[in-house]
Amino acid sequence: MKQNLSIERITMLWAISESGLGGILHALHSPFTGLVVGGLSIVFIALIAFQARALSQGNYLKTAGSVAQTILKSAVFVLLIKALVSPHSPIGAYVAVSVQALLGSLFFGVIPNHKIASLFTGLIATVSSAVQKILVLVIVFGTSFFQAIDEFVVSTAEKLMNLNWLPSFSSAMAIAIGFVCVYAIGGIIIGIIAGNFPKNLQNRSIEIQEIIGNIQIEHGDKHETKKKAWHLIAIYILLLIVAFILEYAFISEEASINQLIRTITIVASWVFILQPLFHWFVATVVKKNKIDLTQLEMIKQNIPKLAHFAKSAWKTSSSMKGFRINNFLLLLISYGLYES
């Protein structure tokens, strides 16, 4: 148990899952997919903190420093591998992992109680992720897009339902608050799961291994990640068209044209300027520091393997006793730690 739960092995599995998020995301068919995938990182951080605290010997300050340092060191490795294996990942993915690691190092370092630290990390990290997604939309599409949404909702309500009080109501703000609240609830659930995960992993190890042995892994289309990437691009294009139409109809022609130019400029700047610069920086760091990446090929080989298992594990988790997301994470992480 201790050997398979080594910090190096957990970090390697974290790197594999982060680098293959597209494949794992495509493999799941659930409204909670975003929280499940985001929760993976939190569970990995909690496991790393649990092991680091168990291995640390010293006073409170020494232990806190060791736990925080271990989490951050693992996160740097994960981010580096993610940049090399998944070069087309959006910048938000790197920010999300960085924020999760920083929050994890803070809470697990300061709070000695593992369950409480997990709860705080899960809640704050997922809420931060939700806010980040909203900020990305604001940056890419601008505030005028959300103003146009409000105008559209007010106009429709006045015509169909004769609701004249809606001008003081911001539908975009209500949607944003609701989105953050859903993520906050999910964060609490993930925090509870992460806090109990080491104990569950140990107590249910025999049961989980038997289930894993009976799972028939379904091999999906090798182009799943590419398809998912194109789906994401299509969604952004659709949002851009909707933004242009709404602003043209409810604000002004000038605002809609400015919106179009703004969005295209921001996306093009990231794709053709910032992203290449980021990967040049990563390549420079690797070369300058002579970082050993001999495990890179192994990580690449395990990404589709983990993604295919995730699809089968998600189906199997529905027939197991207990909370489905917890069962799925137990299956996926156990498979990665013991089989990969």
Secondary structure, DSSP 8 states (H G I E B T S, - for coil): -TTTT-HHHHHHHHHHHHHTHHHHHHH--STTHHHHHHHHHHHHHHHHHHHHHHH--S-HHHHHHHHHHHHHHHHHHHHHHHHHH-TT--HHHHHHHHHHHHHHHHHHHH---HHHHHHHHHHHHHHHHHHHHHHHHHHHH-HHHHHHHHHHHHHHHHHHT--TTGGG--HHHHHHHHHHHHHHHHHHHHHHHHHHHHHHHHHTHHHHHHHHHH-------TTHHHHHHHHHHHHHHHHHHHHHHHHHHHT-HHHHHHHHHHHHHHHHHIIIIIHHHHHHHHHHHHHHTT---TTHHHHHHHHHHHHHHHHHHHHHHTTSSS-HHHHHHHHHHHHHHHT-
